[in-house]
Amino acid sequence: MQNWKKKSSNSLILTFDDGPSSVLIPILDVLKKHDIKAMFFWQSRLLHKKRPWKRVLDDGHILGGHSLRHRDLTRLSRDEQFHDIRSNKIHIEKLTGQKMKYFRPPFGQFNGDTLYVLKELEVIPFLWEVAGLDWEHKQNPQYIVHNILNHVENGSVILLHELRQTVEILDDLLTELKLEGYEFVLPPV
């Protein structure tokens, strides 16, 4: 799938799915505080001109696609997948004026048709190794931090979501990861 070169053995990539959401600004504020760049994978149905997408780019983050409506692509025909991914790509590119280079399939589910479509559209699939499970830990957000710290290793791509509980733990998580000697990088754009 994705092929990114690590700047050092302690490099991580931080990613956020399912935006843009109402908690995007607080996430961006925490990232700015820590001087960390991240990748954001967005659904077209949530992306419109009034969302603060411009700040994401101005702050140096990468914006990638995450489909039209977050459907499991493996349940769609190749033509349906092509329509979904292409529409997501066009929407993001039209709004931002920048080429969309990366795409994360919803639920991490993909098949041969998905890979074929992504190759046709010249978009790189981008998955993850460590899921924060932030969607499961609304009541106990500290589990998100513990889960990531227990599973992260050199070169990991971390999956988080634009959720309130993620905002709640993000500062602590980034502080802990930096204390463990990790740095955050981005793949080439």
JOLIN-V812921 format. One record per helix or strand. SS is the DSSP state (@ for helix, = for strand). FROM is the first residue (numbers start at 1). LEN is the number of residues. If there is no record, write none. Layout:
ss=[SS & SS]
from=[FROM & FROM]
len=[LEN & LEN]
This chain:
ss=[= & @ & = & @ & @ & = & @ & @ & = & @ & @ & = & = & @ & = & @ & =]
from=[11 & 24 & 39 & 44 & 53 & 62 & 73 & 78 & 102 & 106 & 112 & 124 & 130 & 142 & 157 & 164 & 183]
len=[9 & 11 & 4 & 3 & 6 & 4 & 3 & 19 & 2 & 3 & 9 & 2 & 2 & 10 & 5 & 16 & 2]
